[in-house]
Structure formats: C-alpha cells, structure tokens
Amino acid sequence: MFGLDPFSRPVAVAEILLLLSLAAFIGWLLGRLVLNGRINALQADIAQKESELEDCRRRKASKPVAPLQPVRPTPPPVDKPAALPVVDPIAAPPVVPVMAAPVLDVPVEIAPVVAVSDVPTANVTPVAPPSTAGNSEDAVLNRIAARASEINFDRIGRATAADADDLKDIVGVGPFLERKLHSLGIYTFRQVANFTKEDIDKVNEIIEFFPGRIERDNWVSQSQAFYERKYGSRA
C-alpha cells in the first residue's frame, strides 16, 4: 500500500491503525446521520403535539364552562335490628301427642272435664329488642351540644338558627352532619370560613367525624367562596 513494504512490522501497524481510524470515522458519521434523523423526527412530533395542544386550548377557551356542582356523598345504609318474635301470653301451649293407654276390663272412673278457662296461664313477658338509645340521633346530638362550650365562638363568630345558611352546599356535609353542626352552634358559612387549625381539630373531634376529613374536604375555602358569593364580601 502506497509503495510500502507490506512485510515490514511498522508498515503493517500503520496500515492497521489507518484502517481502524477510517472505520471509526465511517461509524461516527453513520451514527451522526441516524441521530440527526431521530432528532428531526422528535422535533417534528413535538411541533405537531404543540399545535394540537394549542388547538385544544383555543377550542376550550371558545366554549363556556359550566360551574361544577358539589358532589354530596351518599350516607351509608343503616342496618335495622331484626324484630324479635313476641310471645302471646294468651296463646294455648303446644299440643303434645299422648300414647293411647291399653284397654282394661276393670271399671275406670272418668275424671270430670275441666274447662280450659279454669286452667291458669303463665304470665309471659314479651322480649323487648335491644336498646340503641345510646347511638340514636337524639343521643348523638345531645352529646355534641353538651360540648358546645369548648368552641371559641369569640373567634369564629356567633349565630342562631335564624341566620342559618345551607351548610349542605359544602362538599362532604350531609343532612345529619349539618344537624350535628347546628347542635354545636355552627349555622353559617362565615363561622366555618373563620376556622383555624385549632377550631378544625376541635370540631372534628366533637362531631365525631373522620380524623382530618374537614381539612381534606377544604371546608374553610369552600365556606369562604359561598359567603362571598352570597353576601359579596369576605367573612
């Protein structure tokens, strides 16, 4: 090659290095072309996606968005205690079959017939169903009302039933939970909007609600928005 002696060791080494360099250059060049092709394809895909996204934004901006309606959770079904059978104290006792006596040839005296009305009946007291007074709604509301003095009404404000807002508009507040808040003295959006972290923890405990649920449902921000929408000013 190039008039050099191919059997010379230095010449052979130089030729090998030259061929390796040439092969490396060709590989780099091919890799560069493939990489550029992929980069161009990705850039084209990005430009297409950006164009589609911009079209979606324009279509969304041109359509009016309906206000979201609060989703009220469905209260879980309450299992009613099964009614126990009531024993009628006047009912006749069950009839027990009696084996027939053998017939004898001796005379037998017949006992006088006794009327059924002359037989004394046992006084059977009906069994009452188990008492659930401790878990009834009235018992729960009375238990909550007894702890109303633990709420700092100087901070959140005071209200009466005449000032009541529809607290069920707050996501996470159902009819029974609203009655719990009323029994505690909380009737308005303004009071809930003024809750601090201490008030949230105390109310959550007293109304026997799921721990941390008031914060997760964001009652304070919801009540502030409802108050501003209804009265046009901040609570």
Backbone bond lengths (Angstrom), bond angles and torsions (degrees), N, CA, C in turn:
res aa  C-N    CA-C-N  psi(-1)  N-CA   C-N-CA  omega(-1)  CA-C   N-CA-C  phi
1 M - - - 1.477 - - 1.521 108.99 -
2 F 1.378 115.77 127.21 1.458 123.28 -178.87 1.535 111.22 58.22
3 G 1.324 115.05 28.37 1.459 118.39 177.28 1.496 113.45 75.17
4 L 1.317 118.67 17.90 1.453 120.90 179.99 1.515 109.50 -95.51
5 D 1.276 115.26 159.49 1.462 120.35 -179.76 1.522 108.63 -77.68
6 P 1.354 118.36 116.15 1.470 119.08 -177.02 1.516 112.57 -72.73
7 F 1.327 117.64 -15.21 1.458 119.22 -179.32 1.510 112.39 -91.62
8 S 1.320 116.56 0.25 1.468 119.80 177.04 1.531 108.70 -81.96
9 R 1.329 117.56 132.57 1.473 121.80 -177.43 1.529 111.86 -61.46
10 P 1.332 119.64 -47.68 1.473 118.77 179.33 1.538 112.10 -60.76
11 V 1.345 115.68 -37.58 1.456 118.37 -179.31 1.529 110.44 -67.16
12 A 1.342 116.08 -41.42 1.467 119.35 178.95 1.514 111.14 -63.03
13 V 1.334 116.84 -41.56 1.467 119.81 179.23 1.525 110.84 -64.55
14 A 1.317 116.65 -40.62 1.462 120.25 179.90 1.522 110.69 -65.08
15 E 1.377 116.17 -40.69 1.451 118.43 178.80 1.533 111.40 -64.26
16 I 1.347 116.70 -40.33 1.463 120.43 179.51 1.529 110.23 -63.26
17 L 1.325 116.27 -45.50 1.466 119.60 179.11 1.515 111.27 -62.53
18 L 1.317 117.05 -39.47 1.450 120.82 179.43 1.527 110.84 -64.09
19 L 1.356 115.71 -43.57 1.467 118.96 178.93 1.531 111.58 -65.21
20 L 1.353 116.35 -40.16 1.459 119.18 178.21 1.527 111.34 -63.41
21 S 1.331 115.92 -40.83 1.463 119.58 178.83 1.525 110.80 -63.29
22 L 1.347 115.51 -41.68 1.450 119.65 179.68 1.531 110.57 -64.27
23 A 1.360 116.29 -43.39 1.469 119.51 179.35 1.525 110.99 -64.18
24 A 1.354 117.26 -40.44 1.464 120.30 178.70 1.526 111.41 -63.32
25 F 1.339 116.31 -40.52 1.461 119.81 179.14 1.521 111.37 -64.23
26 I 1.345 115.21 -43.25 1.462 118.76 179.61 1.527 110.22 -64.01
27 G 1.377 117.74 -41.40 1.467 120.24 177.92 1.516 111.61 -63.80
28 W 1.331 116.68 -42.59 1.473 119.27 178.31 1.519 111.40 -61.74
29 L 1.362 115.12 -41.03 1.453 119.71 -178.87 1.533 110.55 -64.45
30 L 1.352 115.89 -44.38 1.473 118.49 178.51 1.524 111.19 -63.99
31 G 1.356 117.78 -42.67 1.470 120.64 177.92 1.516 111.90 -61.50
32 R 1.334 115.08 -39.40 1.455 118.98 179.08 1.518 111.29 -63.23
33 L 1.337 116.57 -42.12 1.466 120.34 179.63 1.532 110.91 -64.97
34 V 1.361 115.78 -42.27 1.478 118.68 179.27 1.522 110.44 -64.66
35 L 1.356 115.64 -42.60 1.467 119.25 -179.34 1.522 111.45 -63.86
36 N 1.319 116.41 -42.16 1.470 119.43 178.29 1.534 110.85 -62.29
37 G 1.355 114.89 -38.82 1.460 117.57 178.58 1.521 111.87 -63.07
38 R 1.337 116.53 -41.82 1.468 119.57 178.74 1.529 111.66 -66.71
39 I 1.343 115.76 -41.12 1.470 119.10 178.91 1.531 110.62 -61.62
40 N 1.320 116.36 -42.31 1.471 119.29 179.14 1.530 111.02 -64.25
41 A 1.340 115.94 -40.01 1.471 118.95 179.03 1.529 111.14 -64.39
42 L 1.356 116.41 -42.85 1.458 119.81 178.59 1.525 111.38 -64.29
43 Q 1.331 116.32 -41.77 1.466 119.08 178.12 1.527 111.16 -62.12
44 A 1.323 116.81 -38.03 1.464 119.31 177.82 1.526 110.89 -66.12
45 D 1.369 116.58 -40.83 1.472 119.34 178.09 1.520 111.26 -64.18
46 I 1.351 116.16 -40.96 1.472 119.89 179.33 1.520 110.71 -62.86
47 A 1.318 115.91 -43.35 1.465 119.06 179.48 1.527 111.15 -63.54
48 Q 1.351 116.73 -38.82 1.462 119.46 178.34 1.515 111.47 -65.29
49 K 1.377 116.73 -43.90 1.471 120.17 179.10 1.518 111.26 -63.46
50 E 1.350 117.18 -41.19 1.464 119.57 178.02 1.526 111.11 -62.35
51 S 1.345 115.55 -38.42 1.472 118.24 178.40 1.523 110.88 -65.52
52 E 1.353 116.73 -42.63 1.471 119.90 178.53 1.522 110.69 -64.22
53 L 1.357 117.15 -40.65 1.454 120.52 179.29 1.522 111.43 -63.46
54 E 1.332 116.30 -40.65 1.458 120.01 179.41 1.539 110.49 -65.47
55 D 1.356 116.21 -37.93 1.469 118.82 176.43 1.516 111.92 -64.15
56 C 1.352 116.17 -40.96 1.472 119.81 178.21 1.521 111.16 -62.98
57 R 1.335 116.53 -40.89 1.471 119.84 179.22 1.527 111.19 -63.66
58 R 1.340 115.95 -40.86 1.468 118.53 -179.68 1.528 111.25 -66.57
59 R 1.352 115.95 -40.76 1.471 118.36 178.32 1.522 111.56 -66.33
60 K 1.352 115.77 -38.95 1.462 119.19 179.29 1.521 111.42 -66.69
61 A 1.347 116.74 -37.84 1.463 119.95 -179.85 1.523 111.41 -69.98
62 S 1.342 116.19 -27.92 1.461 118.47 -179.03 1.518 113.32 -80.27
63 K 1.344 118.05 -15.19 1.463 121.61 -179.64 1.513 109.93 -100.30
64 P 1.366 118.78 134.18 1.479 120.10 176.29 1.519 110.08 -68.96
65 V 1.312 115.54 139.86 1.468 121.87 -179.28 1.516 108.36 -98.61
66 A 1.311 116.87 123.17 1.472 120.89 178.46 1.515 109.78 -72.20
67 P 1.350 118.29 141.45 1.470 119.91 179.56 1.515 110.72 -65.42
68 L 1.310 114.33 143.54 1.459 120.36 -179.84 1.517 109.98 -72.40
69 Q 1.312 116.09 134.51 1.455 121.60 176.39 1.524 108.97 -91.26
70 P 1.320 116.74 135.73 1.475 117.97 179.70 1.516 110.74 -65.22
71 V 1.317 114.22 138.17 1.461 120.64 179.39 1.523 108.63 -93.60
72 R 1.314 114.17 120.85 1.461 118.65 -179.70 1.518 109.21 -96.49
73 P 1.306 117.03 125.23 1.471 118.94 -178.96 1.510 111.36 -66.95
74 T 1.309 116.03 144.67 1.463 121.80 177.67 1.516 109.37 -80.69
75 P 1.348 117.89 125.73 1.469 118.79 -179.50 1.514 110.01 -64.80
76 P 1.341 117.87 144.94 1.461 120.30 179.97 1.519 110.62 -66.47
77 P 1.330 116.94 148.86 1.477 119.32 178.16 1.514 111.25 -65.45
78 V 1.330 114.76 143.74 1.464 121.24 -179.59 1.522 108.02 -101.59
79 D 1.321 114.83 123.34 1.462 119.23 178.63 1.518 109.97 -76.07
80 K 1.346 116.66 124.26 1.451 120.99 178.41 1.527 109.40 -85.61
81 P 1.330 117.24 139.78 1.460 118.98 179.13 1.522 110.60 -65.75
82 A 1.312 113.96 138.43 1.460 118.91 -179.52 1.523 110.03 -66.89
83 A 1.334 114.82 136.86 1.473 119.68 179.88 1.520 109.60 -70.91
84 L 1.323 115.42 135.13 1.453 120.90 178.55 1.522 109.67 -86.06
85 P 1.323 116.69 147.00 1.477 118.50 179.11 1.519 110.96 -65.97
86 V 1.314 115.98 139.05 1.466 122.33 179.48 1.525 108.48 -98.76
87 V 1.298 114.43 126.71 1.464 119.83 -178.39 1.518 108.71 -86.40
88 D 1.325 116.58 125.06 1.462 121.29 178.48 1.523 109.15 -79.67
89 P 1.355 118.08 117.85 1.465 118.97 -177.02 1.515 112.75 -69.56
90 I 1.330 117.99 -16.79 1.462 119.93 -177.70 1.523 110.97 -93.16
91 A 1.330 115.77 -11.56 1.462 118.16 -175.96 1.518 110.01 -63.91
92 A 1.324 115.85 145.94 1.468 120.73 -179.03 1.512 110.26 -72.54
93 P 1.329 118.88 146.69 1.473 121.57 178.93 1.514 110.21 -64.54
94 P 1.332 117.83 156.31 1.468 120.17 -179.50 1.516 111.30 -62.45
95 V 1.317 114.04 147.26 1.476 120.55 -179.07 1.513 109.14 -82.26
96 V 1.341 117.09 125.84 1.458 122.85 179.14 1.512 108.11 -103.83
97 P 1.322 118.19 123.52 1.475 119.01 -179.72 1.519 111.16 -64.88
98 V 1.336 115.68 137.93 1.476 121.89 -179.07 1.514 108.45 -115.34
99 M 1.316 115.15 133.75 1.463 120.31 179.60 1.530 109.55 -69.69
100 A 1.283 115.65 140.99 1.475 120.25 179.71 1.524 110.29 -67.98
101 A 1.334 115.69 136.59 1.475 120.47 179.39 1.521 109.77 -81.93
102 P 1.315 117.48 147.57 1.479 119.99 179.05 1.518 110.83 -65.68
103 V 1.312 114.96 146.90 1.460 121.58 -179.19 1.531 109.07 -81.87
104 L 1.345 116.94 126.37 1.462 122.19 -179.47 1.523 109.17 -111.53
105 D 1.336 115.20 157.54 1.459 120.85 179.68 1.509 113.07 -88.15
106 V 1.346 117.73 1.58 1.455 120.78 -179.11 1.503 108.61 -92.06
107 P 1.311 119.65 148.32 1.473 120.93 179.10 1.515 111.63 -66.78
108 V 1.266 116.58 138.93 1.480 122.74 -177.88 1.503 107.74 -121.47
109 E 1.313 115.52 134.58 1.460 120.44 177.44 1.523 109.07 -82.00
110 I 1.297 114.31 132.94 1.474 119.29 -179.25 1.513 108.33 -89.75
111 A 1.350 115.96 126.41 1.468 120.30 179.81 1.505 109.37 -73.03
112 P 1.319 117.95 147.13 1.463 120.71 178.89 1.524 111.39 -64.20
113 V 1.329 115.00 145.04 1.469 120.82 -179.90 1.519 108.95 -75.34
114 V 1.310 115.44 131.10 1.464 121.11 179.62 1.512 107.99 -104.79
115 A 1.310 116.84 129.77 1.467 121.13 179.45 1.521 110.19 -66.40
116 V 1.329 114.91 148.11 1.470 119.70 179.87 1.507 110.93 -63.97
117 S 1.309 116.64 -31.51 1.472 119.50 -178.20 1.511 112.01 -67.50
118 D 1.415 116.33 -21.68 1.457 118.31 -179.36 1.522 112.47 -82.03
119 V 1.340 117.32 -11.13 1.468 119.63 -179.11 1.521 108.49 -82.98
120 P 1.325 117.76 124.73 1.479 119.17 -179.94 1.519 110.59 -67.45
121 T 1.317 115.99 137.66 1.474 121.45 178.22 1.515 109.40 -99.55
122 A 1.328 114.93 147.85 1.471 119.91 -179.79 1.522 109.49 -76.79
123 N 1.325 114.47 142.49 1.470 120.17 178.45 1.522 108.50 -82.72
124 V 1.332 117.06 104.40 1.468 122.65 -179.92 1.511 108.68 -101.62
125 T 1.318 116.83 123.36 1.466 122.04 -179.31 1.515 109.71 -91.10
126 P 1.317 119.29 125.48 1.473 119.76 178.45 1.525 111.08 -59.85
127 V 1.342 115.53 143.20 1.463 121.29 179.79 1.514 108.59 -84.41
128 A 1.318 116.56 124.45 1.469 121.24 -179.64 1.516 109.52 -83.78
129 P 1.320 119.07 147.18 1.474 121.14 177.35 1.514 110.28 -65.53
130 P 1.336 116.02 155.12 1.479 119.36 -179.33 1.517 111.34 -58.44
131 S 1.299 115.60 141.25 1.467 121.51 -176.71 1.518 110.69 -75.67
132 T 1.325 115.51 134.10 1.469 121.22 175.97 1.519 110.33 -120.81
133 A 1.349 115.11 26.49 1.465 118.28 -176.32 1.518 111.73 -61.94
134 G 1.355 116.30 -33.53 1.464 118.18 -177.31 1.508 113.45 -66.70
135 N 1.362 117.89 -23.80 1.460 121.37 -178.91 1.522 111.99 -110.41
136 S 1.336 118.19 9.50 1.454 119.80 178.55 1.528 110.52 -70.72
137 E 1.329 115.05 164.06 1.472 119.03 -177.29 1.529 111.43 -62.55
138 D 1.338 116.55 -42.22 1.463 119.08 -179.51 1.522 111.18 -63.45
139 A 1.351 116.66 -38.90 1.466 119.08 179.61 1.523 110.94 -65.61
140 V 1.346 116.51 -40.71 1.473 119.93 178.99 1.521 110.76 -64.55
141 L 1.341 117.42 -45.20 1.468 120.74 -178.93 1.532 111.16 -65.03
142 N 1.333 117.77 -38.06 1.467 120.21 177.72 1.527 110.84 -67.32
143 R 1.334 116.23 -37.42 1.461 119.93 178.29 1.528 111.26 -65.26
144 I 1.340 116.08 -37.47 1.472 119.82 178.93 1.530 110.38 -71.80
145 A 1.339 117.21 -42.30 1.467 120.64 -178.55 1.525 111.27 -62.71
146 A 1.326 117.63 -30.37 1.461 120.46 -179.59 1.522 112.26 -67.30
147 R 1.349 117.43 -17.03 1.472 120.28 -178.70 1.530 111.93 -107.36
148 A 1.330 116.94 15.81 1.466 119.46 -178.43 1.522 112.04 -63.27
149 S 1.328 117.90 -26.11 1.465 120.28 -178.51 1.527 112.22 -68.41
150 E 1.332 118.14 -12.64 1.467 120.86 179.64 1.524 112.46 -80.77
151 I 1.334 118.21 -9.46 1.471 121.97 -179.60 1.524 109.12 -88.60
152 N 1.321 116.71 138.34 1.459 122.76 179.03 1.536 108.76 -86.69
153 F 1.340 116.30 85.60 1.458 120.39 -178.81 1.529 111.96 -73.00
154 D 1.346 117.68 -18.97 1.467 118.89 175.36 1.524 110.66 -64.84
155 R 1.324 116.67 -26.82 1.460 120.13 -178.64 1.535 111.54 -90.55
156 I 1.319 117.44 -43.85 1.475 119.41 -175.53 1.524 112.40 -90.52
157 G 1.332 117.68 -15.36 1.460 120.79 -179.63 1.518 112.07 98.11
158 R 1.323 115.33 157.83 1.462 121.22 -178.85 1.526 109.64 -111.61
159 A 1.329 115.81 150.88 1.465 121.18 179.94 1.522 108.39 -154.54
160 T 1.321 114.78 164.14 1.463 121.18 178.01 1.522 108.92 -123.05
161 A 1.324 115.08 177.02 1.460 119.50 -179.90 1.529 111.74 -63.23
162 A 1.353 117.14 -26.89 1.464 119.54 178.90 1.526 111.80 -68.99
163 D 1.354 117.79 -23.60 1.469 121.60 -179.90 1.524 112.36 -93.58
164 A 1.316 118.32 4.60 1.465 121.64 -167.27 1.522 112.18 -63.29
165 D 1.349 114.86 135.30 1.458 122.31 167.64 1.529 108.39 -94.70
166 D 1.328 115.11 168.50 1.467 119.68 177.18 1.524 108.42 -84.18
167 L 1.332 116.08 89.65 1.461 120.71 -176.65 1.523 112.10 -67.11
168 K 1.327 118.39 -12.59 1.459 120.21 177.82 1.526 111.69 -69.27
169 D 1.344 117.93 -12.47 1.465 119.73 174.94 1.522 111.39 -66.93
170 I 1.330 117.81 -22.04 1.455 121.78 178.37 1.524 108.23 -72.56
171 V 1.328 116.15 129.35 1.459 120.20 179.04 1.526 109.19 -63.65
172 G 1.324 116.75 125.49 1.460 121.74 -179.24 1.513 113.41 104.46
173 V 1.346 118.04 -7.34 1.470 122.21 -179.10 1.526 108.20 -106.66
174 G 1.338 116.16 117.44 1.452 121.86 176.66 1.520 110.82 -102.45
175 P 1.336 117.96 -177.02 1.471 120.87 -178.77 1.528 113.19 -60.43
176 F 1.331 117.97 -44.78 1.462 120.01 -178.36 1.522 110.81 -68.13
177 L 1.332 116.88 -39.14 1.459 119.81 178.52 1.525 110.98 -66.62
178 E 1.329 117.53 -34.78 1.461 120.12 175.93 1.530 110.56 -64.10
179 R 1.338 117.45 -40.75 1.472 119.63 177.31 1.520 111.49 -65.15
180 K 1.326 116.90 -33.06 1.469 119.42 174.92 1.526 110.89 -62.57
181 L 1.329 116.99 -45.31 1.463 120.55 179.92 1.530 110.44 -64.90
182 H 1.324 117.42 -38.92 1.462 119.99 177.80 1.524 110.96 -62.91
183 S 1.335 117.00 -41.86 1.470 119.16 179.94 1.523 111.22 -66.00
184 L 1.326 117.05 -21.45 1.458 121.18 177.60 1.523 112.07 -86.55
185 G 1.352 117.77 -11.38 1.462 121.44 -179.40 1.514 113.44 98.63
186 I 1.338 118.25 13.42 1.465 122.98 -179.74 1.525 107.43 -106.31
187 Y 1.359 115.89 113.38 1.462 121.18 -173.85 1.528 113.40 -121.73
188 T 1.327 119.66 -20.95 1.460 120.39 -167.28 1.517 112.04 -123.13
189 F 1.369 114.37 160.12 1.459 120.92 174.31 1.531 110.30 -62.81
190 R 1.334 116.54 -34.31 1.464 119.66 -177.58 1.526 110.66 -61.81
191 Q 1.320 117.46 -41.42 1.460 119.95 179.88 1.533 110.94 -63.75
192 V 1.343 116.98 -45.31 1.468 119.85 -179.19 1.523 110.91 -67.08
193 A 1.355 117.07 -36.24 1.463 120.42 179.70 1.522 111.71 -66.13
194 N 1.343 118.17 -22.60 1.468 121.41 -179.75 1.519 112.80 -90.94
195 F 1.347 118.21 6.64 1.459 120.83 179.37 1.528 110.81 -62.41
196 T 1.338 115.66 135.34 1.458 121.61 167.44 1.527 108.43 -99.81
197 K 1.331 115.98 178.82 1.471 119.62 178.70 1.524 110.07 -59.88
198 E 1.325 117.64 -39.23 1.459 121.26 179.08 1.532 110.88 -64.57
199 D 1.347 116.60 -43.08 1.467 119.66 178.64 1.527 111.30 -64.01
200 I 1.338 116.89 -40.67 1.463 120.72 -179.41 1.522 110.56 -61.00
201 D 1.350 116.51 -47.24 1.463 119.60 -179.24 1.525 111.18 -64.17
202 K 1.337 117.30 -41.00 1.461 120.34 -177.84 1.543 110.79 -67.57
203 V 1.345 117.28 -46.20 1.467 120.51 179.77 1.522 110.22 -64.32
204 N 1.335 116.63 -41.52 1.467 120.63 179.07 1.534 111.10 -58.18
205 E 1.335 115.14 -39.09 1.469 119.53 179.99 1.528 111.44 -71.49
206 I 1.348 116.92 -44.91 1.461 119.76 -173.14 1.523 111.81 -69.00
207 I 1.342 117.70 -41.26 1.469 119.34 -177.91 1.527 112.18 -80.78
208 E 1.337 116.06 3.80 1.468 121.88 175.11 1.526 110.36 58.34
209 F 1.358 115.07 47.69 1.456 121.83 -178.34 1.521 108.65 -98.31
210 F 1.338 116.77 169.56 1.454 120.81 178.50 1.532 109.86 -63.00
211 P 1.344 118.46 132.91 1.466 120.05 -177.28 1.526 111.63 -58.56
212 G 1.346 115.86 131.36 1.462 121.59 177.62 1.509 114.85 77.23
213 R 1.331 118.92 2.18 1.468 120.60 -175.57 1.524 111.55 -70.20
214 I 1.337 117.48 -35.69 1.465 120.04 -179.37 1.529 110.34 -61.45
215 E 1.331 116.57 -40.79 1.467 119.72 179.42 1.521 110.86 -71.50
216 R 1.340 117.77 -40.32 1.468 119.54 -179.07 1.525 111.41 -65.31
217 D 1.345 117.27 -37.97 1.467 120.02 177.63 1.524 112.51 -81.68
218 N 1.347 117.29 -7.29 1.476 122.33 174.64 1.526 111.67 58.23
219 W 1.337 115.29 55.06 1.465 120.20 -179.95 1.524 112.21 -60.27
220 V 1.348 116.44 -37.84 1.472 120.00 -173.24 1.531 110.26 -63.59
221 S 1.342 116.94 -50.06 1.471 119.74 -178.71 1.521 111.23 -65.83
222 Q 1.327 117.15 -39.52 1.459 119.70 177.94 1.528 111.06 -61.94
223 S 1.334 117.19 -44.58 1.461 120.41 -178.88 1.526 110.90 -65.89
224 Q 1.356 117.07 -37.81 1.459 119.65 177.27 1.532 111.00 -61.29
225 A 1.360 116.07 -42.05 1.466 119.60 179.61 1.527 111.32 -67.02
226 F 1.342 117.09 -41.81 1.469 119.84 178.68 1.529 111.11 -64.55
227 Y 1.342 116.22 -38.59 1.469 119.30 -179.05 1.531 110.25 -66.03
228 E 1.343 116.67 -45.53 1.474 119.89 179.59 1.523 110.80 -64.03
229 R 1.347 117.15 -37.07 1.462 119.07 179.68 1.526 111.71 -68.41
230 K 1.336 116.38 -33.26 1.455 120.12 -176.08 1.533 112.58 -85.91
231 Y 1.348 116.47 -39.51 1.469 119.71 -174.07 1.528 112.97 -111.98
232 G 1.337 117.96 -10.56 1.447 120.81 175.37 1.508 114.71 75.72
233 S 1.307 119.91 18.85 1.466 122.29 177.72 1.502 108.46 -152.10
234 R 1.329 116.20 165.05 1.449 122.00 -179.13 1.535 109.19 -75.44
235 A 1.356 114.08 149.22 1.459 119.71 -179.18 1.515 110.10 -71.38
